[in-house]
């Protein structure tokens, strides 16, 4: 983890120096910038590979995914949710937000490097794959705990590995991936899903003529707010709202896994609600 953090900080510092006024385009300063960026990116890749290997060397990573889809997104609603704790979860989640900010800087670097390897070999390096899945898993846990769902009061663990936390995410490791699809999956094939996910989780904007600004709230955020207010006054989290929120996040995470080159299985245009992945109907 330390090497990954060093790589992220070095890369950000090197690239950030471009914004400094008067930074020259040639000479020793440019050479130092290029060297620092290269070392930072290399440290990110080596650190991510190390974290991925540590995940694989730990508890067995059993991919209990749906037979129809390579992804598993689930979340169990805590029956004893506090009425008021959601009011301070923004503060309690700050340590996770800091760590995730570092991980999300490394995530696209690892994805891009993995894409080059897939293009040449048709395989996603296993250690990088475990790291990328772990980042999405960590993000889903924090979202489930905080303002993505508010589904549990159990504090998320600081780990990329799979555990017993109520929110679970996994992707079955693909033995082979298409060489050519890696060139178009993230921006062309995934575009319909990205637009739908943006519509569900992005803001609904309205013009404010007084301040010349636009403000809005997404469908997912509105549902979380409604659930929180009901919980505050009644002590009950409405099951229907919970099922819908998990369904929205399930769609988003399936799209994220496909966009991040983890699978060639195209996500379904389907809102699968509920705590667990739906069991596919047997074929006739």
C-alpha positions in Angstrom: 0.0 0.0 0.0 2.9 2.4 0.8 4.4 2.0 -2.7 1.0 2.7 -4.2 0.6 5.8 -2.2 4.1 7.0 -3.1 3.4 6.4 -6.7 0.1 8.3 -6.6 1.7 11.3 -4.8 4.7 11.4 -7.1 2.5 11.2 -10.2 0.1 13.9 -9.0 3.0 16.1 -8.0 4.8 15.7 -11.3 1.8 16.3 -13.5 0.6 19.1 -11.2 3.8 21.0 -11.8 2.6 21.6 -15.4 0.1 24.1 -14.0 2.8 26.2 -12.4 3.2 29.5 -14.3 6.3 29.7 -16.4 7.0 26.0 -16.4 9.2 25.4 -19.5 8.5 22.9 -22.2 12.1 21.9 -22.7 15.2 21.5 -20.6 16.1 19.8 -17.3 12.7 20.7 -15.8 10.8 18.9 -18.5 13.1 15.9 -18.1 12.6 15.8 -14.4 8.8 16.0 -14.9 8.9 13.1 -17.4 11.1 11.0 -15.1 8.9 11.7 -12.0 5.8 10.8 -13.9 7.2 7.6 -15.2 8.5 6.6 -11.8 5.1 7.4 -10.2 3.2 5.4 -12.8 5.6 2.5 -12.4 5.2 2.6 -8.6 1.4 2.6 -9.0 1.5 -0.5 -11.2 3.9 -2.3 -8.9 2.0 -1.3 -5.8 -1.3 -2.4 -7.3 0.2 -5.7 -8.3 1.5 -6.3 -4.8 -1.9 -5.5 -3.3 -3.6 -7.8 -5.8 -1.2 -10.7 -4.9 -1.8 -10.1 -1.2 -5.6 -10.4 -1.8 -5.1 -13.7 -3.7 -2.7 -15.0 -1.0 -5.2 -14.3 1.8 -8.6 -15.9 2.4 -9.8 -17.8 -0.7 -11.6 -15.5 -3.1 -14.6 -17.5 -4.0 -16.6 -16.0 -6.9 -20.1 -16.8 -5.9 -21.5 -15.0 -8.9 -24.7 -15.5 -10.8 -24.6 -18.2 -13.4 -25.9 -15.7 -15.9 -23.5 -12.8 -15.1 -19.9 -12.7 -14.0 -20.6 -9.9 -11.5 -22.1 -10.2 -8.0 -23.5 -7.1 -6.2 -25.4 -7.7 -3.0 -26.2 -5.9 0.2 -28.0 -7.0 3.3 -30.2 -4.4 5.1 -29.4 -4.0 8.7 -32.6 -4.5 10.7 -31.4 -2.4 13.6 -30.4 0.8 11.9 -30.0 3.9 14.1 -32.5 6.7 13.6 -29.9 9.4 13.8 -26.5 7.9 12.9 -26.9 8.7 9.2 -26.6 12.4 10.2 -22.9 12.0 11.0 -21.9 9.4 8.6 -20.4 12.0 6.3 -17.9 12.7 9.1 -17.3 9.0 9.9 -16.6 8.2 6.3 -13.9 10.8 5.9 -11.0 8.3 6.4 -12.4 6.0 3.7 -12.9 9.0 1.4 -9.2 9.9 1.7 -8.1 6.3 1.0 -10.5 6.0 -1.9 -9.2 9.2 -3.4 -5.8 7.7 -3.7 -7.1 4.4 -5.0 -9.2 6.1 -7.7 -6.1 7.9 -9.0 -4.4 4.5 -9.4 -7.5 2.7 -10.8 -7.5 4.3 -14.3 -3.7 3.8 -14.5 -4.0 0.1 -13.8 -7.0 -0.2 -16.2 -5.1 1.4 -19.0 -2.0 -0.8 -18.5 -4.2 -3.9 -18.3 -5.9 -2.8 -21.5 -2.5 -2.9 -23.3 -1.8 -6.3 -21.9 -5.2 -7.6 -23.0 -4.8 -6.2 -26.4 -1.5 -8.2 -26.8 -2.3 -11.3 -24.8 -6.0 -11.6 -24.3 -5.5 -11.9 -20.5 -6.1 -9.4 -17.7 -3.1 -9.8 -15.3 -4.5 -11.5 -12.2 -2.9 -9.3 -9.6 -4.1 -6.1 -11.3 -7.5 -7.7 -11.7 -7.8 -8.4 -8.0 -6.7 -4.8 -7.2 -9.3 -3.3 -9.6 -12.1 -5.5 -8.2 -11.0 -4.5 -4.7 -11.3 -0.8 -5.4 -14.9 -1.2 -6.7 -15.6 -3.5 -3.7 -14.3 -0.9 -1.2 -16.2 1.9 -3.0 -19.4 -0.2 -2.8 -19.0 -0.9 0.9 -18.5 2.8 1.7 -21.4 3.8 -0.5 -23.6 1.1 1.2 -22.6 2.4 4.6 -22.9 6.1 3.8 -25.0 8.1 1.4 -25.3 5.6 -1.5 -27.7 3.4 0.4 -27.4 3.9 4.2 -28.1 0.2 4.5 -26.0 -0.6 7.5 -24.3 1.0 10.6 -21.4 -1.5 10.5 -18.3 0.4 9.8 -16.6 -0.7 6.5 -13.2 -2.4 6.8 -10.1 -0.9 5.4 -9.3 -3.6 3.0 -9.6 -4.5 -0.7 -10.2 -8.2 0.1 -13.5 -9.9 0.3 -14.9 -10.5 3.7 -18.2 -10.8 5.7 -19.3 -7.2 5.4 -23.1 -6.9 4.5 -22.2 -5.2 1.1 -20.5 -7.6 -1.3 -19.0 -7.1 -4.7 -17.1 -9.6 -6.9 -16.3 -10.3 -10.5 -15.4 -13.8 -11.8 -11.9 -13.8 -13.2 -12.0 -14.2 -17.0 -9.6 -16.8 -18.4 -9.7 -15.1 -21.8 -10.8 -11.7 -23.0 -11.3 -10.4 -26.5 -8.2 -8.7 -28.0 -10.2 -6.1 -30.1 -13.1 -5.3 -27.8 -10.7 -3.6 -25.4 -10.4 -0.8 -27.9 -14.2 0.0 -28.0 -15.8 -1.3 -24.8 -15.2 1.6 -22.5 -16.3 4.4 -24.8 -18.6 2.9 -27.5 -20.2 -0.3 -26.3 -20.7 0.9 -22.8 -22.1 4.3 -23.9 -25.8 3.3 -23.6 -25.3 2.0 -20.1 -23.2 5.1 -19.1 -26.0 7.4 -20.2 -28.6 5.4 -18.2 -26.4 5.3 -15.1 -25.8 9.0 -15.4 -29.5 9.6 -15.6 -30.1 7.5 -12.5 -27.2 8.8 -10.4 -26.5 12.2 -11.9 -28.4 15.4 -11.0 -31.6 16.6 -12.5 -30.7 20.2 -13.3 -32.9 23.3 -13.2 -31.9 26.8 -13.9 -31.7 29.3 -11.0 -32.4 32.7 -12.6 -31.3 34.5 -9.3 -27.8 33.1 -9.1 -27.3 31.9 -12.7 -26.4 28.5 -11.4 -27.9 25.0 -11.9 -28.8 22.8 -9.0 -30.4 19.4 -8.8 -30.5 16.0 -7.1 -30.2 12.6 -8.6 -32.8 9.9 -8.4 -30.6 7.8 -6.2 -29.8 10.7 -3.9 -33.5 11.6 -3.7 -34.4 8.0 -2.7 -31.6 8.0 0.0 -32.9 11.3 1.4 -36.5 10.0 1.5 -35.4 6.8 3.2 -33.3 8.7 5.7 -36.2 11.1 6.7 -38.5 8.1 7.1 -35.9 6.3 9.2 -35.4 9.4 11.4 -39.1 9.7 12.3 -40.2 6.0 12.3 -37.1 4.0 12.9 -37.9 1.9 9.8 -36.0 1.7 6.5 -38.6 1.0 3.8 -37.8 -2.3 2.1 -39.1 -1.1 -1.3 -36.7 1.9 -1.3 -33.8 -0.3 -0.2 -34.5 -2.8 -3.0 -34.6 -0.1 -5.6 -31.4 1.6 -4.4 -29.5 -1.7 -4.5 -30.8 -2.2 -8.0 -29.6 1.2 -9.1 -26.2 0.5 -7.6 -26.1 -3.0 -9.1 -26.6 -1.6 -12.6 -23.9 1.0 -12.0 -21.4 -1.5 -10.7 -22.1 -4.0 -13.6 -21.4 -1.1 -16.0 -18.2 -0.1 -14.1 -16.9 -3.7 -14.3 -17.6 -3.8 -18.0 -16.1 -0.4 -18.7 -13.0 -1.2 -16.6 -12.3 -4.2 -19.0 -13.0 -6.9 -16.4 -15.4 -8.8 -18.5 -16.6 -9.2 -22.0 -20.2 -10.1 -20.9 -22.4 -7.2 -21.8 -24.5 -5.9 -18.9 -28.2 -6.5 -19.2 -30.6 -3.6 -19.7 -32.4 -4.6 -16.5 -33.0 -3.2 -13.1 -32.5 -6.2 -10.8 -33.8 -5.0 -7.4 -33.3 -6.7 -4.1 -30.5 -7.6 -1.7 -29.0 -10.5 -3.7 -28.3 -11.2 -7.3 -31.4 -12.8 -9.0 -31.2 -16.5 -9.7 -31.4 -17.1 -13.5 -34.5 -19.0 -14.7 -33.7 -22.5 -16.0 -33.8 -22.8 -19.7 -36.5 -25.0 -21.2 
